[in-house]
Amino acid sequence: MTDAPAPLADPHLVYDPVAGDGPKDVVILGSTGSIGTQAIDLVLRNPDRFRVTALSANGGRVALLAEQAHRLRVRTVAVAREDVVPELREALSARYGAGEPLPEILAGPDAATQVAASDCHTVLNGITGSIGLAPTLAALEAGRTLALANKESLIVGGPLVKALAKPGQIIPVDSEHAALFQALAAGTRADVRKLVVTASGGPFRGRTRQELAAVTVEDALAHPTWAMGPVITINSATLVNKGLEVIEAHLLYDIPFDRIEVVVHPQSYVHSMVEFTDGSTLAQATPPDMRGPIAIGLGWPERVPDAAPVFDWSKASTWEFFPLDNEAFPSVSLARHVGELAGTAPAVFNAANEECVEAFRTGALPYLGIIDTVTRVVEEHGTPAAGTSLTAPDVLEAETWARARARELTARTASAEAHA
């Protein structure tokens, strides 16, 4: 174990690109999403610790983006959709006083990448999907600390990310990986026997594959524990999200896949655990709230007081743990397989899943068709050639093929069901 490459995320190493006593300058990517809005709440409650210099968003919630920019007094606002720039400029003008300079507006598909490389201490990447890869690479190349909530960028571009990241430069923000990060601080890498990643089990915990055949989009979006965006929520229902987290844990901590276990924990109090060689297991636990992991990402190695709720230990509670049902939820096993294949296989897995989730949301694919279709796309992709190095064009080409193939298979499924 001691001969393994250095992990991307190491709580014993602190990367500080801009040392100083004042607030940390922060860029928030995906500011109008779940992670972004909670990060802004944390920043506004801790103005002595953090100062936001730039925001980026897709452009679907212009009024909220303008409100955020005004409250935080940012220098730059980036939006992916160029068509909403007039609306954004008008919304900003309505909030700023006469004579107050408006923030700079960047627009287009590369806007988030531009602000990711701007002058700051930390970039919080809260974008959903593999479009977060370019901003992740830009932040690392510019020498920023990267608070990473966009797991997809690490999944699809693992070798690219690892080639750029300096020791301690990445701080994970996923609740599971923030938990592992904190628990790993208790020992050395040689002391680690196993990583245990917890899963709530989603809305369909305990159901058999047969019982999942008729579930609806509304059923899948009714997560029992977490309030998240629709894509992540559906990924949690299929447990694809947990499969992605297994790959992410392998890449972040350089622990082999056979030493990364998934257990179902419905209460979502224990966010993950580390089992050490002496038999000790350290668990990181808080009530379900993403502001705690976000605070770790933005504040490490310091902790942010009162970042998230705490348990009331005067009240009785029960914490349960169950083995994962791999027959009903084969996505985790598929993700392990994809992770071991490496190369462009994770990009194919992720891209095909994004297409299938969208097809499910629009009624073009049944729930069970998501993983069935992703599995077929992964199988058709095959095994990457041994010894080849991954490039950004490789990732883009693989994703393009996987999306097209997933759409073809989805269309066939829809046509077959229409004629059944």
N, C-alpha and C positions, 0 to 999 in steps of 0.2 A: 504493500500500500504506500509506503514511503517513497517509492520510486515513481509514483504516478505524477502526471503534470500538475502544476499548481492550480488550485481551483479558481474560477472566475470570481466567486464571492467568498471572501474569507473575513470573518469578523475580527481576526487578530491584526488585520492590515487596514490602515486608514490612508486613503488617497485624498489629499487636500490641495486642489489646484490653486486656490486663492486663500492663503492664510490671512486671518484678520479678526478683529474683535467685534466688528459690526454685524448686522444681519447678513445672512447668506443670500446672495442674489440667485433667484430660482426662475427657470423657464418651465411652464406647464404645457405639455402637449396633450390635446384631448380635454381641454378645460371645461367643456360643457357636458362631458360624460360623467359617469358615476365616480370614477377615481378623481377626475379633475375638480368636480364640485366639492368633494370632501376634502381635497387638498387645499382648496381656497378657503374653506371653513377653518381649517387648521392654521393656515397662514394668517388670516384675519384675527384669530385669537392669540397669535404669537408674533406681533409686529416687531418685537425686539430681536427675534431669531431669524425671521425670513422676510424677504422683500421680492415680490414677483416683478420681473422686468419684461416678460413677454408671454403671450398666450397664443395657442393655436387651437383651431377647431375645424370640423368639416364644413360647417356653414348651415346646418339644419336648424340651429337655435340662435338666430342672429340677435334677438333682443337680450337674451341671457348673456351672450358673449360681450355685447356692448356694456351691459351692466357690470360684468366682471372687470372689464378693462377700466371702467370709470372708478369703481371702488378700490381697485388695486393701483391705479395711476401708472399703468404699464407704459413702456416706451413703444412697444410693437405689438400689433395684433395680426396673426396670420390665419388665413382661411383658405381651405382647399378649393372651394367652389368660387370661381371668378364671377359667376353671375349674381352673387349676393353682395358684391362690393358696394353698389349704390345704396342698397338697403342698410348695410352695415355702417356706411359713412353717415347716413341720415340718423341712424339710431345713436351713434356716437355724438353727433352734433346736438341731439336733443338732450343729452345728459351733461355735456360739458358746458361751462358757463361762457358767456361772451368774452372773446379774447383769449380763452384758454386753448393752447395748442392741442390738437387731436393727436392720438398715437399714430405712428407710421402703420400703414396697412400693407401687408404682403398677401398676394393671392395666387392661387394655382396649385397644382399637385406637388410642387417642390417647396411650398411655403413653410411647412412644418420642418423640413430638413434645413432650411435657411435659419430659422430661429433656434433650432437645436445646436447650431454651431455658433450662435451669437455669444457675446461677452456675458458670462455668468459663472456661478460656482457649480450649480447642480441643475441638471435637466431631468424632470419627471416625465417619463414617457408613458402616458395613460391612454394612448391610441389603441383602438381595438383592431386586430387583424394584422396580416403580414405587411400592410402598407407602412407599418411602424419600423420596418427594417432600415430604410434609408435614414430616417432621423436618428435611430440608435447608432448607426455607423458614424454619422456626422458628429454626434455628441462625443463619441469616444475619440474620434480623430482630432477633434478640437481640444481635447484634454479636459472635458468636463466630467464631474462625477455624474454617473448615470443611475438615477433611481428608477428601476425597471419594473413597470407594471405590464408592459406589452410583451407577454411571454412569446407571442408568435414570432417576433423578430429574432429571438434567440433560437426558437425551434427551427425556423427555415434557414437561418444564416449562421448557425452555431460556429463553424470554423472561421467565418469572416469576423464574427464578433470576438472570438478568442484570439484572433491574430492581432486585433487592435487594442483590446483592453489591457490596461496596466494593472498590476496587483492592487486590489482594493478599490478599483475604479467603479465597479458595479455593486450596487446595493439592491437586493431584490425587494419588491413591494407586494407581490402576491402574498396573501396571508399565510399560506403554507410555507413558502420559501423564506419569508421573514421569520417565521417560527423556527425553521431549521437553522437559519443564520444565527439566531440568538442562542439556540441550544448548543450549536457547535462551538460557541465561545467558551464552553466549559471544559473543553479538552483539545487534544491535538488530533490531527488527521489520523495518526497511527492508532489512536484510541477508538476510532469509530468502527462499529461492527455493522450497523444497519441504519438507514433512514426510513422512518415510518411516516408516510404521507396520509393524512386523514381526509375522508370524503364524507359529506353529509348524507350522500346517497340520493340527493335530489328528491323530486316529488314522487318518483316511482319506486322508491326503496321497498323491497319485499315482494315486488311483482315478478311473475315469471315472464319469459319471452312471449308466451301465448297471450298473457294478459295485457301486454304492451301494444298489441296489434292495432287497437282502435283508439289509442290516445290522441287527443287533439292538441292544437297549438296552445290553446288556453290552458290545458292540463300541464303542458310542458313549461309554460311560463309561470306557473304557480309554485315557485321555489319556497320550501318551508322555512328557510333560515335567512337567506341573503337577498337583498334588493339590488339587482344588477341590470345591465342592459340586456336586450332580448337575445342577442347572439350568445353571450356568455351564459345566460340563463338556460338556453336550450342545450348548450354544450355541457352544462352541469346535469341536465336531465338525461342525456345520453352517456354521461361520464367521459366524453371526449376531453372535456376540460381537465379531468384528472389524468388522462393519458398524456396530454400535453405537459402537465406538471411533472410527471415522471421523467419525461425526456428533459425537461428544464432542470430538474434536480440533478440528473446525471451530468448535464453540461455545466451547471453552476459549481457543483461540488466534486466532480470527477469521481463519483462513486459508481461502481458497476451496476448494471440494471438488476442483476440477481441479488443485490443488497439494498434494493429500494422496494419497499412493501407498501401496499395500499390497504387501509382498513376503513370501514364505514363507522362513522361517529355522528349519529343524527343530531345531537345537540350543537355541534360545531363550536364547542368551547375549547377543545384541544385542537390547535391548528396544525400541528405536526410534532413528531418526536424524533429523538436521536438515541439509538441504543449503542452503548459503549461496550468495549471488550470485557470490562469487569462485571458486566451484568446490569449495570445501572442504565435506566432509561430516563432521559430528561424530556419533559413535555412543556411546551409553551402554551399557556391558556389565557384567554380573555373572552368576555362576551363578544358575539359576532359583530364586528364593527371595523371597517377598513381604515379608519383614521389612525389606529395603532400602527399597522404596517406602513402606512404613508409617513407617519412620524419617524419611524425607523429609517425609511429611505431618505428623508430630507435631513434628519438631524444627526444620524450616526457619525461619531461614536457617542454623542450625547443623547440623552433621552429627553423627550418633551413632556413636561409635567401635565397631567390631566388631559393627555391627547385623546383618550378613549375611555369608555365606561369601565368600571371594575365590578367584580362579583360582590354580592352581599352574602358573606359567609355565615350570617346569622340565620339564613333560610336553608332548609333542606333541599337538596337537588340530586338527581341521578344522572350519571354519565355512562353511556353505553358504547360498546365497541363490538362490531360484527365483521366477519370475513366478507370479502367482496364476492358477489355472485357473477363469475365470469361468463356464465352461459347467457344470463339475461343482459349483461352489460359487457360485451366483448371488446369494447373500445380500448380499455386499458391494455389488454394483451396485444391488440393490434398496434398500439402506440409503442409498446416495448419492442415489438418486431421491427417497426419502422425506425426506431431509435438505434437499434443494433445494425440495421442496414446502413444508416447514416447517408452521406452524400446528399442527393436531392430527394431522397425518399421522405424525410419529414416535411419538406416543402410540398410535395405531392399530397401527402396525407392531410395537411392543414388546408391547402387550397381546395381540394375536393370536398372536404368537410364544410368549408365556408359556402360553397355552391349548394351543397345538399341542404344545409340549414336554411338557406334562403328559399330553396324550393319547397321545403316543408312549411315554412312560414306563409308562403303564397298558396299552399294547397296542392302543389304539383307533385309532392312526394309524401308517402306515409311516414310515420315516425320510424318504423323499423327499416324503411328504405334508406335512411340516412347512413347508418353504419354498413348496411349491405352494399350500398353503392360505393362508399369510400373504400371498403375492402376490395371490391373488384378493381377500382382504379389503381390502388396500391399494387395489386397482383399484376395488372397489366404493365405497370411501370417497370417491374422487375427489380433485379439487384443491381445497384450502381457498380460501375467498373472499379475494381480494386486499384488502389494507388493513385487515383485521380484526385486532384485538388479542386475544391469548390470555388467557383467565382460567382459574382453577382449576376452576370448574364445567365449562368447555369440555373440559378434559382428562378429567375424570371421566366426562362424557357420552360422549366419543369412546371411552374405554377400555371403558365398559360395553357400548356398541354392538359394538365390535370383538370383545370376549370372547364375546358372545352369538352373533355371526355366525360366529366361528371354531368354536364348539361345534356350531352347526347344520351347517356344512360337514363337520366331523369326523364327525358322526353319519351324514351321507349317505355318506361314504366307507366307514365301517364297515359300513353296511347293504349297500352295493353289493358290498363284498368278501365279505360273508356269503352273498350270493346268486349269487356268480360261479361 
